[in-house]
Amino acid sequence: MLNRIKSKFLNKHSVISQQQDIIGKLNMSAIKFNSFLPHTGSSLRYSSINYLLNDVIINKRRNIIEFGGGISTIYLSKLAIVNGLKMNIITVENNKNWINVIKDFLDKEELSSTVKIIHSPLINSKKTLNNNLWYNENTIKTHIKGTMFDLVIIDGPMAYTKHEELSRYPALPFIKQYLNKKHAIFLDDTNRKGEQTIIKIWEKELGNKFVKLNTTSHISLSGDSMNIK
C-alpha cells in the first residue's frame, strides 16, 4: 500500500515536471537555432532555462558566471544576440571534450563572441567539503579579474555519486566577493540530498535565503531583484 502511494506521488510530480518543461520550451519558442542543440542527462530543464532567461531580461543581469556549461550557455548567448544585449557570459568547465562540443555549436551559430569558456581542471581546494575536488580558483581569478556578477548558475562539477555529493559547495564561498548587490544565485539538482545539504550550509554560513524554483532547482535573490516566479 505504501509503495503504491509513493509511486502515485512520484508519478504526479513527474507529470508536473513535464508540464513545466513544455511551458518553458513554448515560452522560449522565439529563440531558434540552425543546428541540433546538444543535450546530456545533466542538462538544465527547460523550465529552469526559461526562468533564467526571464530573470536576465526583467532584472537586467549583464555579468553572468556559470559553473558547468551546456544548453544554458547556448540559450544565454543566443538571448544576448536576439535582444541586442551587452552581456558578459563566463562559463567554467572542467571537461575539455564537452567544452569542444559547446564551442563547436557556438561557432556554427555565430554566438562565440558572447561567451568566454574557461577550462578549469578539478583540483584540491581548502574550500571543499569531504575532500572533494573543485575548479582551479587561480585559473578562474585570472579570467574574471575584477568583474562583479549579477547572476551565478551552479550546475557543476558533477555531483551524482555519494562521495561527490557536496562537490558544489565551494561555488558560493568563492564567488561571494564578486557579487553585485543585486544578484541571483541558481543551484541545479536540488532534488538530491547533497544539494539540499549545501543549501542549508549556505543559508547558515552566508545568510542567503534559497527558494524552490521547480522540482529540481532553487534560487536566491538579493538586492531589489524582482521575483518573477
Secondary structure by P-SEA (a helix, b strand, c coil): caaaaaaaaaaaaaaaaaaaaaaaaaaacccccccccccccccccaaaaaaaaaaaaaacccbbbbccccaaaaaaaaaaaaaccbbbbbbbbccaaaaaaaaaaaaaacccccbbbbbcccccccccccccccccaaaaaaacccccccbbbcccccccccccccccccccccccccccccbbbbbcccccaaaaaaaaaaaaaccbbbbbccccbbbbbcccccccc
